[in-house]
Amino acid sequence: MASAASVAENFNIVHPVDYASQGYPHDIWTQLRRDEPVFWWDRTDGIPFWAITKHADITEISRLPNEFENGPRLVIGHQPEVEGMRDMFPPTLIQLDPPKHGLYRQLISKRFTPRALKKIHGDIEEIGKEIVDALVVDKDSGECDFVEEVAAPLPIAVIAWLLGVPREDWKLLFDWTNRTIGAGDPEYISEGKTQQETASEAMIELFQYFSQLVEQRRKNPQDDLITLFTQFEVDGKPLPPMDILAWCLIIVVAGNETTRNGTTGGMLAFIEHQDQLRALQADPSLMDSAVEEVVRWTSPIIHFGRTATVDYELRGKQIKTGDALALFYPSANRDEEVFEDPFEFRIDRRPNRHLGFGVGEHFCLGAHLARLELRVAYKHLLPRIEEIELAGPVSRLHSALVGGVKRLPIRYKIRQEA
């Protein structure tokens, strides 16, 4: 059986520094899945929690939103919880529980269906092509940071465009998300500020900016999401101003971070498995399955927290009311009971029942958009790659929430389009 001493000796599965220095702890998750998939993790300065590592168990818990709530804590921290921190800002959609979650999700879900997104395919294609073309404006080979040049600009551009943010302000979104999600990273933490102060500062700036944009849209409606937010009604009443700002926050942060890191992690996977890159170049019909495999392989969200509202037995373990749980999605996406050869990157993998977008009522609202952005990025870039390799070390984000890559230096040679 697994023991706390053996699995926690060299890695704390909710500590940002360990993820930054070592990447995902697949050896630990594999041991836990095999020996004790519902594991009480108490070797932490933060609150102890149940580490949930199996695909079936994460699915079961995620489909019981009344028994396992999001609201009390969405992320399990490695430090003692600060009193009142969770109440500083309004909860976003992902932190809401029934019945409010369902009501708020219905307000916007139709804007993110495949049918609705077809209307903007052309615009997103143009954005993606423009970004890739910029790599080869003057020459067909060179070096760059893939994150800065490709993976970050595309989701930021798409999300900004959907919200109605003017192009000259797009870089503001990039800065806010870095300081919100990466508040614990030494590179992004504000000088003289704590992690909590850095995140709060970024969110306040974001709220101030979008408050002005919301007022502009009330006076001059446009065909964008901010205008839509101002027109929402629940039980016949307009959304409170802070709820509108919470919508802006979750769209900016969730719509940027996961897609950016999925795109980057996928590029790294293609560099490390160039047989799969060549297979996709030879058969573009594999693009859809390749995107799903990229999401499974990268699993950009490391964990989300849940809090038990009832006593619950899982695999013989007694989860008590009030206990915290951490659902580790990258572990579920390597589950040997679900995936054949789970540690092989295979772009033709079918079926591919990954949990990269979650499961249950909190299944990622933007999953279709994320898939579209990944397809666009790879469609315009991968067929044109003649040679590609790493040009330096991969720099990872200090985060136990998002498996972020800050920099992916690449050296490449690109075929010019005919």
Secondary structure as UniProt FT lines:
FT   HELIX           4..7
FT   TURN            13..14
FT   HELIX           16..22
FT   HELIX           26..35
FT   STRAND          38..41
FT   STRAND          49..52
FT   HELIX           55..62
FT   TURN            65..67
FT   STRAND          68..69
FT   TURN            71..72
FT   TURN            83..84
FT   HELIX           85..87
FT   HELIX           93..95
FT   TURN            98..99
FT   HELIX           100..108
FT   HELIX           109..112
FT   HELIX           114..118
FT   TURN            119..120
FT   HELIX           121..133
FT   HELIX           134..136
FT   STRAND          141..145
FT   HELIX           147..151
FT   HELIX           153..163
FT   HELIX           167..169
FT   HELIX           170..181
FT   TURN            182..184
FT   TURN            186..188
FT   TURN            191..192
FT   HELIX           195..219
FT   HELIX           225..231
FT   STRAND          233..234
FT   TURN            235..236
FT   STRAND          237..238
FT   HELIX           241..272
FT   HELIX           274..282
FT   HELIX           284..286
FT   HELIX           287..298
FT   STRAND          303..308
FT   STRAND          312..314
FT   TURN            315..316
FT   STRAND          317..319
FT   TURN            321..322
FT   STRAND          324..328
FT   HELIX           329..332
FT   TURN            333..334
FT   TURN            336..338
FT   TURN            342..343
FT   TURN            347..348
FT   TURN            356..357
FT   HELIX           360..362
FT   TURN            365..366
FT   HELIX           367..381
FT   HELIX           382..384
FT   STRAND          385..390
FT   STRAND          395..396
FT   STRAND          405..407
FT   STRAND          409..414
//
